[in-house]
Every structure is written in structure tokens, then in C-alpha cells.
Amino acid sequence: MRRKDREITDINEILSIVKKCDVCRVALFNKEYPYIVPLNFGSSYDPDCLELYFHCANEGLKLDLINENNHVAFEMDCSHRLVTGETACEYTMEFESVCGEGIIEVLNTEEKRAALVLLMKQYSDAESFQFQESVLDRVTALKLKVQNINGKRLVKK
């Protein structure tokens, strides 16, 4: 990272940014151009691994691309605040962001419910969640096992 003064290396700080974000953008390989899609997500972390969870329809371009190449990149950001100045060159934007790469996979039926619970916990403080079986059958759950991650922050004093 070029701007080492903005780099975040502490995993706990990175995880706190993940918790603040409400959208994760996932980039997939699609022949000539990358395919990037904004997704709602959930996460889990143990000392060895951060995993991100997503849901989607049971068919579509995203799943086709994952089946061809499951190496992906991701990005999420939050805490945006415009900082103005006397001149245009003094304007900047405060932010916090997390970027990385990993391997994404389709989860089996047994793993799907747990993944969807983690996704819901990103957006709700509820302790439990009810899912309609008919809806679960129409949803695919995905897990991204993060292999590389970095954080970045700009906060003006």
C-alpha cells in the first residue's frame, strides 16, 4: 500500500470496519472485463480465517462465473464524510475501507441456514431468525474464504 499512514493492519480494527459496512462489492472474472456486483453480506471470524457470506438466486451470471473461476476480489467501505477546503485541491473524503481476495464457494443445503443467519446478524440485533422453507429452496448461499485482506482509513482531525 502506497499510503502507509492510512493502512490498517490490526485485524480487530478491520473487523470493526466490516461490521460498520452494509454492502460488499465482489469482483469476478468475466472474460474481457471484470464483473463486479454489490451484495448484502454476513461474516464470521476465528483467529485463522475471515469468511464472508452472501445470498443470491439459484441461477444467473454470478453463479456461472463462480463455476468457471472461484477466485474473487472484494471491497467494502463506510464512514464517508466530505471535508471541504478553501480551494478544490483542499477537498477530501474521510472513509474506512476493507479490500481483499479469496475463494468463493456455493454452500450445501445444511450450511445455507447458518450462512443466512450470519447475513441477518450483519443488519439486525435479533437473537434468532425464522426462514420460510419455500424461500430457502429459491436461495443459494455463498461463502468467501478470505485469503488476503487490508484496511485503509482517512480521518481528518
Beta strands, then each sheet from edge to edge (+ up, - down):
strand 1: 7-8
strand 2: 24-28
strand 3: 35-39
strand 4: 42-46
strand 5: 49-57
strand 6: 71-83
strand 7: 92-106
strand 8: 139-154
sheet 1: 1+ 8- 5+ 4-
sheet 2: 1+ 8- 7+ 6- 2+ 3-
end
